[in-house]
Amino acid sequence: MASPTRPPLGIPNGSVRALLTLQIVAVVSYQLVMGHEIEPVWTELLMIVLAHYFTSRRFVHLAPEVLKHLEDEGHIEVERHPLFLPRYSVRLLLVAAFAGLAVYLYRNGQILNPDALSILGVVFSYLLGVAARGVLNWFSGDHQARPAQLWEDMKALAVLAAMAFTAGGYLLGLEDRLPHVFRNGTLGLVLFYFGSR
């Protein structure tokens, strides 16, 4: 059996992504704190790396003993935690960074800055969706209960309706008539939905 491929730089899988994500968060946070306008490319990059970083790294969930057996035999690669830190450390650091940024901006009267509202709004919408998914999974256990299915259906209908209305406004050339708060709300709802899936 061939040995698994070596991760980049010989450090645990996800470590390079973790370092890149932390640096991007640092740049965006610094720009917000300093009151500088954030270039759209940084906002887009931030959303992409956060969405990628908060998704599950392993798509098939296996019992711990099966996972260990498959790793020992070399069928799947051993998954270490990024940067040799305990599980979820980088995720918790990212959440703490944004929470700290929000508190700092609030205390310094900068929370209503359009860039701050935009960045924090989309980040916290996505994280709220991730949290909702975790809570729902915890309550439903290993089986899908009927209330969980109803919740998923309601979320899907709400996000599809909001997006259809907003997209319709843009496609009909009426985007100027859509309230700014509604457009941002739709974006937040879409990010919440993706986070909660």
Secondary structure, 3 states (H helix, E strand, C coil): CCCCCCCHHHCCCCHHHHHHHHHHHHHHHHHHHCCCCCCHHHHHHHHHHHHHHCCCCCCCCCCHHHHHHHHHCCCCCCCCCHHHCCCCHHHHHHHHHHHHHHHHHHHCCCCCCHHHHHHHHHHHHHHHHHHHHHHHHHHHCCCCCHHHHHHHHHHHHHHHHHHHHHHHHHHCCCHHHCCHHHHHHHHHHHHHHHHHC
